[in-house]
């Protein structure tokens, strides 16, 4: 990994975890101890992090006003990739040529792009990265809502009620979420909630793509109740109790076996998305 990419990733890791040891950074960056220490020294000299005994920590500073409370695209892109890819493949099989669909921003939904190449669809998405990918690789018609591009999450969000979404109807909306519980679909940022609710309102069916780890995650905001969800696609790691809960609310549950993913492809995808957003 070349220096500037590694520096960006190191700083992003510290943003998410606040501090880390040299050993942890070696593992996360796939770099030697000497390289990590040089990076820490260089970034500390640039006043971009604080050196600690045996590691580094992020600088204490106020969050910028445009920063969302949710996790970054890059950090999520390398988690549970085998499950996410299988989920994305199945979700794409539910799309019929000629349909209008909505796809929200997220790492699981982004993996649908690989399988949407052969489809002929009208796709409304707030994922800047997915739009760019599909414009290059497919003949699908791509529609973007208006708003601000949030680089770290690779999404386009608008605080205004009247945006392009209200003029479109979709047979299905495919979305990922921060977490899922008895209360419903959960997210971490109020602007995300506001934007996603508008998209959900334009779709007949709501299809939620969540790997099994999302059933253990809670957030402070509820996007919608389980009674609004038509289908949940998850992996075989989902517990029986989680599946039964969804079925109790009339949700169709589809479980798929995780599939092998070349780690080099995952790394390249995560890094290219980060560079594109930057």
DRENPA-3360 file (N, C-alpha, C; in nm, 2 decimals, always signed):
BEGIN
1 = XXXXXXXX = +0.09/-0.12/+0.00/+0.00/+0.00/+0.00/+0.09/+0.12/+0.00 ~ +0.06/+0.22/-0.09/+0.15/+0.34/-0.10/+0.12/+0.43/+0.02 ~ +0.22/+0.52/+0.05/+0.21/+0.59/+0.17/+0.08/+0.67/+0.20 ~ +0.04/+0.75/+0.10/-0.07/+0.84/+0.13/-0.20/+0.76/+0.15 ~ -0.22/+0.65/+0.08/-0.33/+0.56/+0.11/-0.33/+0.50/+0.25 ~ -0.21/+0.46/+0.29/-0.19/+0.40/+0.42/-0.21/+0.51/+0.53 ~ -0.17/+0.63/+0.50/-0.19/+0.74/+0.60/-0.34/+0.77/+0.62 ~ -0.41/+0.77/+0.51/-0.55/+0.80/+0.51/-0.62/+0.69/+0.59;
9 = XXXXXXXX = -0.58/+0.57/+0.57/-0.65/+0.46/+0.63/-0.61/+0.45/+0.78 ~ -0.49/+0.48/+0.82/-0.45/+0.49/+0.96/-0.53/+0.59/+1.03 ~ -0.55/+0.71/+0.97/-0.62/+0.82/+1.04/-0.77/+0.78/+1.05 ~ -0.82/+0.71/+0.95/-0.96/+0.67/+0.95/-0.98/+0.57/+1.07 ~ -0.89/+0.48/+1.08/-0.90/+0.38/+1.19/-0.90/+0.45/+1.33 ~ -0.81/+0.55/+1.34/-0.81/+0.62/+1.47/-0.94/+0.71/+1.49 ~ -1.00/+0.76/+1.38/-1.13/+0.83/+1.40/-1.23/+0.73/+1.45 ~ -1.23/+0.61/+1.41/-1.33/+0.51/+1.45/-1.30/+0.45/+1.59;
17 = XXXXXXXX = -1.17/+0.44/+1.62/-1.14/+0.37/+1.75/-1.07/+0.46/+1.85 ~ -1.05/+0.58/+1.82/-0.99/+0.68/+1.90/-0.84/+0.66/+1.93 ~ -0.80/+0.53/+1.96/-0.65/+0.51/+1.98/-0.63/+0.36/+1.94 ~ -0.50/+0.33/+1.91/-0.46/+0.20/+1.87/-0.31/+0.18/+1.90 ~ -0.28/+0.05/+1.93/-0.14/+0.02/+1.95/-0.07/+0.00/+1.82 ~ +0.07/+0.00/+1.82/+0.14/-0.03/+1.70/+0.11/-0.17/+1.65 ~ +0.09/-0.27/+1.74/+0.06/-0.40/+1.70/-0.08/-0.41/+1.62 ~ -0.18/-0.34/+1.68/-0.31/-0.33/+1.61/-0.30/-0.27/+1.47;
25 = XXXXXXXX = -0.23/-0.16/+1.46/-0.21/-0.09/+1.34/-0.14/-0.18/+1.24 ~ -0.04/-0.26/+1.28/+0.03/-0.35/+1.19/-0.07/-0.45/+1.13 ~ -0.16/-0.50/+1.21/-0.25/-0.60/+1.16/-0.35/-0.54/+1.07 ~ -0.41/-0.42/+1.11/-0.51/-0.36/+1.02/-0.46/-0.30/+0.89 ~ -0.33/-0.26/+0.89/-0.27/-0.20/+0.77/-0.19/-0.30/+0.69 ~ -0.17/-0.42/+0.75/-0.08/-0.52/+0.69/+0.06/-0.46/+0.66 ~ +0.11/-0.40/+0.76/+0.24/-0.33/+0.75/+0.33/-0.37/+0.86 ~ +0.46/-0.35/+0.85/+0.56/-0.38/+0.95/+0.56/-0.28/+1.06;
33 = XXXXXXXX = +0.62/-0.32/+1.18/+0.63/-0.23/+1.29/+0.70/-0.10/+1.25 ~ +0.81/-0.12/+1.18/+0.89/+0.00/+1.14/+0.81/+0.09/+1.05 ~ +0.74/+0.04/+0.96/+0.65/+0.12/+0.87/+0.55/+0.20/+0.95 ~ +0.48/+0.13/+1.05/+0.38/+0.19/+1.13/+0.44/+0.30/+1.21 ~ +0.55/+0.28/+1.27/+0.61/+0.38/+1.36/+0.65/+0.50/+1.28 ~ +0.71/+0.48/+1.15/+0.74/+0.59/+1.07/+0.61/+0.67/+1.03 ~ +0.51/+0.60/+1.00/+0.38/+0.67/+0.97/+0.33/+0.75/+1.09 ~ +0.34/+0.69/+1.21/+0.29/+0.77/+1.33/+0.38/+0.89/+1.35;
41 = XXXXXXXX = +0.51/+0.88/+1.33/+0.60/+0.99/+1.35/+0.57/+1.10/+1.24 ~ +0.55/+1.06/+1.12/+0.52/+1.16/+1.01/+0.39/+1.23/+1.03 ~ +0.29/+1.16/+1.07/+0.16/+1.22/+1.09/+0.15/+1.30/+1.22 ~ +0.23/+1.26/+1.32/+0.24/+1.34/+1.44/+0.30/+1.48/+1.41 ~ +0.41/+1.47/+1.33/+0.48/+1.60/+1.29/+0.39/+1.69/+1.21 ~ +0.29/+1.63/+1.14/+0.19/+1.71/+1.06/+0.07/+1.75/+1.15 ~ +0.08/+1.72/+1.27/-0.03/+1.75/+1.37/-0.16/+1.68/+1.33 ~ -0.15/+1.56/+1.28/-0.27/+1.49/+1.24/-0.31/+1.38/+1.34;
49 = XXXXXXXX = -0.22/+1.34/+1.43/-0.25/+1.25/+1.54/-0.16/+1.28/+1.65 ~ -0.19/+1.21/+1.77/-0.10/+1.22/+1.88/-0.03/+1.09/+1.91 ~ +0.10/+1.10/+1.93/+0.18/+0.98/+1.96/+0.15/+0.94/+2.11 ~ +0.14/+0.81/+2.13/+0.12/+0.76/+2.27/+0.23/+0.65/+2.29 ~ +0.24/+0.61/+2.42/+0.34/+0.50/+2.45/+0.29/+0.37/+2.38 ~ +0.36/+0.33/+2.28/+0.33/+0.21/+2.21/+0.22/+0.22/+2.10 ~ +0.19/+0.34/+2.06/+0.08/+0.36/+1.96/+0.05/+0.50/+1.92 ~ -0.08/+0.53/+1.90/-0.12/+0.66/+1.86/-0.27/+0.68/+1.89;
57 = XXXXXXXX = -0.31/+0.80/+1.90/-0.45/+0.83/+1.92/-0.49/+0.95/+1.84 ~ -0.62/+0.96/+1.81/-0.67/+1.07/+1.73/-0.66/+1.20/+1.80 ~ -0.65/+1.31/+1.73/-0.65/+1.44/+1.79/-0.79/+1.47/+1.84 ~ -0.80/+1.53/+1.96/-0.93/+1.57/+2.01/-0.98/+1.70/+1.94 ~ -1.09/+1.69/+1.87/-1.14/+1.80/+1.81/-1.29/+1.78/+1.78 ~ -1.36/+1.89/+1.76/-1.50/+1.89/+1.73/-1.52/+1.82/+1.60 ~ -1.63/+1.75/+1.59/-1.67/+1.69/+1.46/-1.71/+1.81/+1.37 ~ -1.68/+1.79/+1.24/-1.72/+1.89/+1.14/-1.87/+1.88/+1.12;
65 = XXXXXXXX = -1.93/+1.99/+1.09/-2.08/+1.99/+1.08/-2.13/+1.90/+0.97 ~ -2.05/+1.86/+0.87/-2.10/+1.78/+0.76/-2.07/+1.63/+0.79 ~ -2.02/+1.59/+0.90/-1.99/+1.45/+0.93/-2.11/+1.38/+0.99 ~ -2.14/+1.27/+0.93/-2.26/+1.19/+0.98/-2.21/+1.11/+1.10 ~ -2.31/+1.07/+1.18/-2.28/+0.99/+1.30/-2.26/+0.84/+1.27 ~ -2.28/+0.80/+1.14/-2.27/+0.66/+1.11/-2.13/+0.62/+1.07 ~ -2.11/+0.49/+1.06/-1.97/+0.44/+1.03/-1.94/+0.47/+0.89 ~ -1.81/+0.47/+0.86/-1.76/+0.50/+0.72/-1.78/+0.38/+0.63;
73 = XXXXXXXX = -1.79/+0.41/+0.50/-1.80/+0.31/+0.40/-1.68/+0.22/+0.40 ~ -1.56/+0.28/+0.41/-1.44/+0.20/+0.40/-1.43/+0.10/+0.52 ~ -1.46/+0.14/+0.64/-1.45/+0.05/+0.75/-1.55/-0.07/+0.75 ~ -1.67/-0.04/+0.69/-1.77/-0.15/+0.68/-1.74/-0.24/+0.56 ~ -1.67/-0.19/+0.46/-1.65/-0.27/+0.34/-1.58/-0.40/+0.36 ~ -1.50/-0.41/+0.46/-1.41/-0.53/+0.48/-1.47/-0.62/+0.60 ~ -1.59/-0.59/+0.64/-1.65/-0.67/+0.74/-1.76/-0.76/+0.69 ~ -1.75/-0.89/+0.72/-1.85/-0.99/+0.68/-1.88/-0.99/+0.53;
81 = XXXXXXXX = -1.77/-0.99/+0.45/-1.78/-0.97/+0.31/-1.84/-1.10/+0.24 ~ -1.81/-1.21/+0.29/-1.86/-1.34/+0.23/-2.02/-1.34/+0.24 ~ -2.07/-1.30/+0.36/-2.21/-1.30/+0.38/-2.28/-1.19/+0.29 ~ -2.21/-1.07/+0.29/-2.27/-0.96/+0.22/-2.28/-0.99/+0.07 ~ -2.18/-1.06/+0.02/-2.18/-1.08/-0.13/-2.29/-1.18/-0.16 ~ -2.31/-1.28/-0.08/-2.42/-1.38/-0.11/-2.55/-1.31/-0.09 ~ -2.57/-1.22/+0.00/-2.69/-1.15/+0.02/-2.72/-1.06/-0.10 ~ -2.62/-0.99/-0.14/-2.63/-0.90/-0.26/-2.67/-0.98/-0.39;
89 = XXXXXXXX = -2.61/-1.09/-0.40/-2.64/-1.18/-0.52/-2.79/-1.22/-0.52 ~ -2.84/-1.26/-0.41/-2.98/-1.30/-0.40/-3.07/-1.18/-0.42 ~ -3.03/-1.07/-0.36/-3.12/-0.95/-0.38/-3.13/-0.91/-0.53 ~ -3.02/-0.92/-0.60/-3.03/-0.89/-0.74/-3.12/-0.99/-0.82 ~ -3.12/-1.11/-0.78/-3.21/-1.21/-0.85/-3.36/-1.17/-0.83 ~ -3.39/-1.09/-0.74/-3.53/-1.05/-0.72/-3.57/-0.93/-0.81 ~ -3.47/-0.88/-0.89/-3.50/-0.76/-0.98/-3.54/-0.81/-1.11 ~ -3.65/-0.77/-1.16/-3.70/-0.80/-1.30/-3.67/-0.69/-1.40;
97 = XXXXXXXX = -3.62/-0.73/-1.51/-3.59/-0.63/-1.61/-3.72/-0.54/-1.64 ~ -3.69/-0.41/-1.66/-3.80/-0.32/-1.68/-3.85/-0.25/-1.55 ~ -3.82/-0.30/-1.44/-3.86/-0.25/-1.31/-3.79/-0.12/-1.28 ~ -3.85/-0.04/-1.19/-3.78/+0.07/-1.12/-3.76/+0.03/-0.98 ~ -3.64/+0.04/-0.94/-3.60/+0.00/-0.80/-3.52/+0.11/-0.73 ~ -3.52/+0.11/-0.60/-3.45/+0.21/-0.52/-3.34/+0.13/-0.44 ~ -3.22/+0.18/-0.44/-3.11/+0.12/-0.36/-3.05/+0.22/-0.28 ~ -3.04/+0.20/-0.15/-2.98/+0.30/-0.06/-2.83/+0.28/-0.05;
105 = XXXXXXXX = -2.76/+0.37/+0.01/-2.61/+0.36/+0.02/-2.57/+0.27/+0.13 ~ -2.47/+0.19/+0.11/-2.43/+0.09/+0.21/-2.34/-0.01/+0.15 ~ -2.26/-0.08/+0.23/-2.16/-0.18/+0.17/-2.23/-0.30/+0.12 ~ -2.34/-0.35/+0.18/-2.40/-0.47/+0.13/-2.48/-0.44/+0.00 ~ -2.55/-0.33/+0.00/-2.62/-0.29/-0.12/-2.53/-0.26/-0.24 ~ -2.41/-0.20/-0.20/-2.31/-0.17/-0.31/-2.27/-0.29/-0.38 ~ -2.26/-0.40/-0.31/-2.22/-0.53/-0.37/-2.32/-0.58/-0.48 ~ -2.44/-0.52/-0.48/-2.53/-0.56/-0.58/-2.49/-0.51/-0.72;
113 = XXXXXXXX = -2.40/-0.41/-0.72/-2.36/-0.35/-0.85/-2.29/-0.45/-0.94 ~ -2.22/-0.54/-0.88/-2.15/-0.65/-0.96/-2.25/-0.73/-1.03 ~ -2.36/-0.76/-0.97/-2.46/-0.85/-1.03/-2.57/-0.78/-1.11 ~ -2.57/-0.65/-1.10/-2.67/-0.57/-1.18/-2.63/-0.54/-1.32 ~ -2.51/-0.58/-1.35/-2.45/-0.54/-1.48/-2.53/-0.59/-1.60 ~ -2.59/-0.71/-1.58/-2.67/-0.77/-1.69/-2.81/-0.73/-1.69 ~ -2.86/-0.65/-1.60/-3.00/-0.61/-1.58/-3.03/-0.49/-1.67 ~ -3.16/-0.47/-1.69/-3.21/-0.35/-1.76/-3.31/-0.29/-1.67;
121 = XXXXXXXX = -3.27/-0.20/-1.58/-3.35/-0.14/-1.48/-3.34/+0.01/-1.47 ~ -3.44/+0.07/-1.41/-3.43/+0.21/-1.38/-3.40/+0.21/-1.23 ~ -3.29/+0.27/-1.19/-3.24/+0.26/-1.05/-3.22/+0.40/-0.99 ~ -3.30/+0.42/-0.88/-3.28/+0.55/-0.81/-3.20/+0.51/-0.69 ~ -3.08/+0.58/-0.67/-2.99/+0.54/-0.56/-2.93/+0.67/-0.50 ~ -2.91/+0.67/-0.37/-2.84/+0.78/-0.31/-2.70/+0.74/-0.28 ~ -2.65/+0.63/-0.34/-2.51/+0.59/-0.33/-2.44/+0.64/-0.45 ~ -2.35/+0.74/-0.42/-2.27/+0.80/-0.52/-2.18/+0.70/-0.59;
129 = XXXXXXXX = -2.12/+0.61/-0.51/-2.03/+0.51/-0.56/-2.10/+0.41/-0.65 ~ -2.22/+0.37/-0.61/-2.30/+0.27/-0.69/-2.33/+0.33/-0.83 ~ -2.38/+0.46/-0.82/-2.41/+0.53/-0.95/-2.30/+0.53/-1.04 ~ -2.18/+0.57/-0.99/-2.06/+0.58/-1.07/-2.02/+0.44/-1.13 ~ -2.03/+0.34/-1.05/-2.00/+0.20/-1.09/-2.09/+0.15/-1.20 ~ -2.22/+0.17/-1.18/-2.32/+0.12/-1.28/-2.32/+0.20/-1.41 ~ -2.29/+0.33/-1.40/-2.28/+0.41/-1.52/-2.17/+0.36/-1.61 ~ -2.07/+0.31/-1.55/-1.95/+0.26/-1.63/-1.97/+0.12/-1.68;
137 = XXXXXXXX = -2.03/+0.03/-1.60/-2.04/-0.11/-1.62/-2.17/-0.16/-1.68 ~ -2.27/-0.08/-1.68/-2.40/-0.14/-1.72/-2.48/-0.04/-1.81 ~ -2.60/-0.09/-1.86/-2.69/-0.01/-1.93/-2.81/+0.03/-1.85 ~ -2.81/+0.01/-1.72/-2.92/+0.05/-1.64/-2.93/+0.20/-1.64 ~ -3.06/+0.25/-1.63/-3.08/+0.40/-1.62/-3.06/+0.44/-1.47 ~ -2.98/+0.53/-1.45/-2.94/+0.57/-1.31/-3.00/+0.71/-1.28 ~ -3.06/+0.72/-1.16/-3.12/+0.85/-1.11/-3.06/+0.88/-0.98 ~ -3.01/+1.00/-0.96/-2.96/+1.04/-0.83/-3.05/+1.15/-0.77;
145 = XXXXXXXX = -3.07/+1.14/-0.64/-3.15/+1.25/-0.57/-3.06/+1.37/-0.55 ~ -3.11/+1.49/-0.53/-3.03/+1.60/-0.50/-2.99/+1.60/-0.36 ~ -2.88/+1.68/-0.33/-2.83/+1.69/-0.20/-2.68/+1.70/-0.19 ~ -2.63/+1.68/-0.07/-2.49/+1.69/-0.04/-2.43/+1.55/-0.04 ~ -2.30/+1.54/-0.10/-2.23/+1.42/-0.10/-2.15/+1.41/+0.03 ~ -2.18/+1.30/+0.11/-2.11/+1.28/+0.23/-2.00/+1.17/+0.20 ~ -1.88/+1.22/+0.19/-1.77/+1.14/+0.14/-1.74/+1.02/+0.21 ~ -1.74/+1.02/+0.35/-1.71/+0.91/+0.43/-1.80/+0.79/+0.41;
153 = XXXXXXXX = -1.93/+0.82/+0.39/-2.03/+0.72/+0.37/-2.07/+0.70/+0.23 ~ -2.02/+0.78/+0.14/-2.05/+0.77/-0.01/-2.20/+0.77/-0.04 ~ -2.27/+0.86/+0.03/-2.41/+0.88/+0.01/-2.44/+1.03/-0.02 ~ -2.56/+1.05/-0.09/-2.61/+1.18/-0.12/-2.73/+1.20/-0.04 ~ -2.73/+1.30/+0.05/-2.85/+1.32/+0.14/-2.89/+1.47/+0.13 ~ -3.02/+1.49/+0.14/-3.08/+1.62/+0.14/-3.17/+1.64/+0.26 ~ -3.16/+1.76/+0.33/-3.25/+1.78/+0.44/-3.38/+1.83/+0.40 ~ -3.41/+1.85/+0.27/-3.53/+1.91/+0.22/-3.63/+1.81/+0.18;
161 = XXXXXXXX = -3.76/+1.84/+0.21/-3.87/+1.74/+0.18/-3.88/+1.72/+0.03 ~ -3.87/+1.83/-0.05/-3.90/+1.82/-0.19/-3.77/+1.79/-0.27 ~ -3.75/+1.66/-0.29/-3.64/+1.63/-0.38/-3.69/+1.53/-0.49 ~ -3.60/+1.48/-0.57/-3.64/+1.41/-0.69/-3.71/+1.28/-0.65 ~ -3.68/+1.22/-0.53/-3.74/+1.10/-0.49/-3.89/+1.10/-0.50 ~ -3.96/+1.21/-0.46/-4.10/+1.21/-0.46/-4.17/+1.20/-0.59 ~ -4.09/+1.21/-0.70/-4.15/+1.19/-0.83/-4.13/+1.05/-0.89 ~ -4.08/+0.96/-0.81/-4.06/+0.83/-0.86/-4.13/+0.72/-0.78;
169 = XXXXXXXX = -4.18/+0.62/-0.84/-4.24/+0.50/-0.78/-4.15/+0.38/-0.81 ~ -4.13/+0.30/-0.71/-4.05/+0.18/-0.73/-4.12/+0.06/-0.69 ~ -4.10/-0.05/-0.76/-4.16/-0.18/-0.72/-4.09/-0.23/-0.59 ~ -3.96/-0.21/-0.58/-3.89/-0.25/-0.46/-3.78/-0.15/-0.42 ~ -3.76/-0.15/-0.29/-3.64/-0.07/-0.24/-3.55/-0.17/-0.16 ~ -3.43/-0.17/-0.20/-3.33/-0.25/-0.13/-3.24/-0.16/-0.04 ~ -3.24/-0.20/+0.08/-3.16/-0.12/+0.18/-3.09/-0.19/+0.28 ~ -2.97/-0.14/+0.32/-2.90/-0.19/+0.44/-2.93/-0.10/+0.56;
177 = XXXXXXXX = -2.91/-0.14/+0.68/-2.93/-0.06/+0.80/-2.82/-0.09/+0.90 ~ -2.81/+0.00/+0.99/-2.71/-0.01/+1.10/-2.74/-0.13/+1.19 ~ -2.87/-0.15/+1.22/-2.91/-0.26/+1.31/-3.06/-0.29/+1.29 ~ -3.10/-0.41/+1.35/-3.23/-0.45/+1.34/-3.28/-0.51/+1.47 ~ -3.39/-0.47/+1.52/-3.44/-0.52/+1.65/-3.59/-0.53/+1.65 ~ -3.65/-0.57/+1.77/-3.79/-0.58/+1.78/-3.86/-0.44/+1.75 ~ -3.78/-0.33/+1.77/-3.84/-0.20/+1.75/-3.84/-0.17/+1.60 ~ -3.76/-0.24/+1.52/-3.76/-0.21/+1.38/-3.62/-0.19/+1.32;
185 = XXXXXXXX = -3.61/-0.12/+1.21/-3.48/-0.09/+1.15/-3.42/+0.03/+1.22 ~ -3.29/+0.02/+1.25/-3.23/+0.13/+1.33/-3.11/+0.19/+1.26 ~ -3.10/+0.32/+1.28/-2.99/+0.40/+1.22/-2.93/+0.49/+1.32 ~ -2.81/+0.55/+1.29/-2.74/+0.62/+1.40/-2.75/+0.77/+1.37 ~ -2.80/+0.82/+1.26/-2.79/+0.96/+1.23/-2.93/+1.01/+1.19 ~ -2.98/+1.12/+1.24/-3.11/+1.18/+1.21/-3.13/+1.22/+1.06 ~ -3.02/+1.26/+1.00/-3.03/+1.30/+0.86/-3.05/+1.18/+0.77 ~ -2.98/+1.07/+0.81/-3.00/+0.94/+0.74/-3.15/+0.90/+0.75;
193 = XXXXXXXX = -3.20/+0.91/+0.87/-3.34/+0.87/+0.90/-3.43/+0.95/+0.81 ~ -3.41/+1.08/+0.80/-3.50/+1.16/+0.73/-3.50/+1.13/+0.58 ~ -3.38/+1.11/+0.52/-3.36/+1.08/+0.38/-3.41/+0.94/+0.35 ~ -3.39/+0.84/+0.43/-3.43/+0.71/+0.40/-3.58/+0.69/+0.41 ~ -3.65/+0.76/+0.50/-3.79/+0.76/+0.51/-3.86/+0.81/+0.38 ~ -3.80/+0.91/+0.32/-3.86/+0.96/+0.19/-3.84/+0.85/+0.09 ~ -3.73/+0.78/+0.08/-3.71/+0.68/-0.02/-3.81/+0.56/+0.01 ~ -3.82/+0.52/+0.13/-3.91/+0.41/+0.17/-4.05/+0.44/+0.12;
201 = XXXXXXXX = -4.09/+0.56/+0.14/-4.23/+0.60/+0.10/-4.26/+0.59/-0.05 ~ -4.16/+0.57/-0.13/-4.18/+0.57/-0.27/-4.18/+0.42/-0.33 ~ -4.16/+0.32/-0.24/-4.15/+0.18/-0.28/-4.26/+0.10/-0.23 ~ -4.30/+0.01/-0.32/-4.41/-0.09/-0.28/-4.36/-0.19/-0.18 ~ -4.25/-0.25/-0.21/-4.19/-0.35/-0.12/-4.06/-0.30/-0.07 ~ -4.03/-0.33/+0.06/-3.91/-0.29/+0.13/-3.83/-0.42/+0.15 ~ -3.71/-0.43/+0.09/-3.63/-0.55/+0.10/-3.50/-0.51/+0.18 ~ -3.48/-0.57/+0.30/-3.37/-0.53/+0.38/-3.26/-0.63/+0.37;
209 = XXXXXXXX = -3.14/-0.58/+0.35/-3.02/-0.66/+0.33/-2.93/-0.65/+0.46 ~ -2.93/-0.75/+0.54/-2.85/-0.74/+0.67/-2.77/-0.87/+0.69 ~ -2.64/-0.86/+0.71/-2.57/-0.98/+0.76/-2.61/-1.01/+0.90 ~ -2.58/-1.13/+0.95/-2.64/-1.17/+1.08/-2.58/-1.09/+1.20 ~ -2.47/-1.02/+1.18/-2.42/-0.94/+1.29/-2.51/-0.82/+1.32 ~ -2.59/-0.78/+1.23/-2.67/-0.66/+1.25/-2.79/-0.69/+1.35 ~ -2.82/-0.82/+1.38/-2.92/-0.85/+1.47/-2.88/-0.82/+1.62 ~ -2.75/-0.80/+1.64/-2.70/-0.77/+1.77/-2.67/-0.62/+1.79;
217 = XXXXXXXX = -2.69/-0.54/+1.69/-2.66/-0.40/+1.69/-2.78/-0.31/+1.72 ~ -2.76/-0.22/+1.81/-2.86/-0.12/+1.84/-2.81/+0.02/+1.82 ~ -2.91/+0.11/+1.78/-2.88/+0.25/+1.76/-2.98/+0.33/+1.83 ~ -2.96/+0.46/+1.83/-3.05/+0.54/+1.91/-3.18/+0.59/+1.83 ~ -3.18/+0.56/+1.70/-3.30/+0.60/+1.62/-3.36/+0.49/+1.55 ~ -3.49/+0.49/+1.54/-3.57/+0.39/+1.47/-3.62/+0.45/+1.34 ~ -3.59/+0.38/+1.23/-3.62/+0.43/+1.09/-3.77/+0.39/+1.06 ~ -3.80/+0.26/+1.09/-3.94/+0.22/+1.07/-3.96/+0.09/+1.14;
225 = XXXXXXXX = -4.09/+0.05/+1.16/-4.12/-0.07/+1.23/-4.11/-0.19/+1.14 ~ -4.10/-0.31/+1.20/-4.09/-0.43/+1.12/-4.21/-0.46/+1.03 ~ -4.33/-0.40/+1.06/-4.45/-0.42/+0.98/-4.44/-0.35/+0.85 ~ -4.34/-0.27/+0.83/-4.32/-0.20/+0.69/-4.23/-0.29/+0.61 ~ -4.16/-0.38/+0.66/-4.06/-0.46/+0.59/-4.13/-0.58/+0.52 ~ -4.10/-0.60/+0.39/-4.16/-0.71/+0.32/-4.07/-0.83/+0.33 ~ -3.94/-0.81/+0.31/-3.84/-0.92/+0.30/-3.71/-0.88/+0.37 ~ -3.65/-0.98/+0.45/-3.52/-0.96/+0.50/-3.43/-1.07/+0.44;
233 = XXXXXXXX = -3.32/-1.03/+0.38/-3.22/-1.13/+0.33/-3.10/-1.12/+0.42 ~ -3.07/-1.24/+0.48/-2.96/-1.24/+0.57/-2.88/-1.37/+0.55 ~ -2.78/-1.40/+0.63/-2.70/-1.52/+0.61/-2.74/-1.62/+0.71 ~ -2.68/-1.74/+0.70/-2.72/-1.86/+0.78/-2.67/-1.84/+0.93 ~ -2.59/-1.74/+0.95/-2.55/-1.71/+1.09/-2.66/-1.65/+1.18 ~ -2.77/-1.61/+1.12/-2.88/-1.55/+1.19/-2.94/-1.65/+1.29 ~ -2.97/-1.61/+1.41/-3.02/-1.71/+1.51/-3.17/-1.74/+1.48 ~ -3.21/-1.86/+1.53/-3.35/-1.90/+1.52/-3.45/-1.79/+1.58;
241 = XXXXXXXX = -3.41/-1.74/+1.69/-3.49/-1.64/+1.76/-3.51/-1.51/+1.67 ~ -3.40/-1.47/+1.60/-3.41/-1.35/+1.52/-3.50/-1.38/+1.40 ~ -3.49/-1.49/+1.34/-3.58/-1.53/+1.23/-3.72/-1.54/+1.27 ~ -3.75/-1.60/+1.39/-3.88/-1.61/+1.44/-3.94/-1.48/+1.47 ~ -3.86/-1.38/+1.52/-3.91/-1.25/+1.55/-3.96/-1.18/+1.42 ~ -3.88/-1.19/+1.32/-3.92/-1.13/+1.19/-4.05/-1.20/+1.13 ~ -4.05/-1.33/+1.14/-4.17/-1.40/+1.08/-4.29/-1.37/+1.16 ~ -4.28/-1.34/+1.29/-4.39/-1.31/+1.38/-4.46/-1.18/+1.33;
249 = XXXXXXXX = -4.38/-1.09/+1.27/-4.43/-0.96/+1.22/-4.47/-0.97/+1.07 ~ -4.47/-1.09/+1.02/-4.51/-1.11/+0.88/-4.40/-1.09/+0.78 ~ -4.28/-1.08/+0.82/-4.17/-1.06/+0.73/-4.12/-1.19/+0.67 ~ -4.10/-1.19/+0.54/-4.05/-1.31/+0.47/-3.89/-1.30/+0.49 ~ -3.84/-1.41/+0.54/-3.70/-1.42/+0.57/-3.63/-1.52/+0.48 ~ -3.52/-1.47/+0.41/-3.44/-1.56/+0.32/-3.30/-1.56/+0.38 ~ -3.25/-1.68/+0.40/-3.11/-1.70/+0.45/-3.03/-1.76/+0.34 ~ -2.91/-1.71/+0.33/-2.82/-1.76/+0.22/-2.68/-1.80/+0.29;
257 = XXXXXXXX = -2.62/-1.89/+0.22/-2.48/-1.93/+0.27/-2.38/-1.83/+0.23 ~ -2.29/-1.78/+0.32/-2.18/-1.69/+0.28/-2.10/-1.76/+0.17 ~ -2.05/-1.68/+0.08/-1.97/-1.73/-0.03/-1.83/-1.67/-0.03 ~ -1.73/-1.75/-0.08/-1.59/-1.71/-0.07/-1.57/-1.58/-0.15 ~ -1.49/-1.49/-0.09/-1.45/-1.36/-0.15/-1.30/-1.35/-0.15 ~ -1.24/-1.32/-0.26/-1.10/-1.29/-0.26/-1.06/-1.17/-0.18 ~ -0.98/-1.18/-0.07/-0.95/-1.07/+0.01/-0.89/-0.95/-0.06 ~ -0.81/-0.98/-0.17/-0.75/-0.88/-0.25/-0.85/-0.79/-0.32;
265 = XXXXXXXX = -0.96/-0.85/-0.36/-1.07/-0.78/-0.43/-1.14/-0.69/-0.33 ~ -1.16/-0.74/-0.21/-1.23/-0.66/-0.10/-1.14/-0.54/-0.07 ~ -1.01/-0.56/-0.05/-0.92/-0.45/-0.02/-0.92/-0.35/-0.13 ~ -0.91/-0.39/-0.25/-0.90/-0.30/-0.36/-1.03/-0.22/-0.37 ~ -1.15/-0.28/-0.35/-1.28/-0.22/-0.36/-1.29/-0.11/-0.25 ~ -1.24/-0.14/-0.13/-1.25/-0.05/-0.02/-1.16/+0.07/-0.04 ~ -1.04/+0.04/-0.09/-0.95/+0.15/-0.11/-0.99/+0.24/-0.22 ~ -1.04/+0.18/-0.33/-1.08/+0.26/-0.45/-1.20/+0.35/-0.41;
273 = XXXXXX = -1.29/+0.30/-0.33/-1.41/+0.37/-0.29/-1.36/+0.49/-0.20 ~ -1.26/+0.47/-0.12/-1.22/+0.58/-0.03/-1.15/+0.69/-0.12 ~ -1.07/+0.64/-0.21/-1.00/+0.74/-0.30/-1.10/+0.82/-0.38 ~ -1.20/+0.75/-0.43/-1.30/+0.82/-0.51/-1.37/+0.92/-0.43 ~ -1.40/+0.89/-0.31/-1.48/+0.98/-0.22/-1.39/+1.10/-0.18 ~ -1.26/+1.07/-0.17/-1.17/+1.18/-0.12/-1.15/+1.28/-0.23;
% end
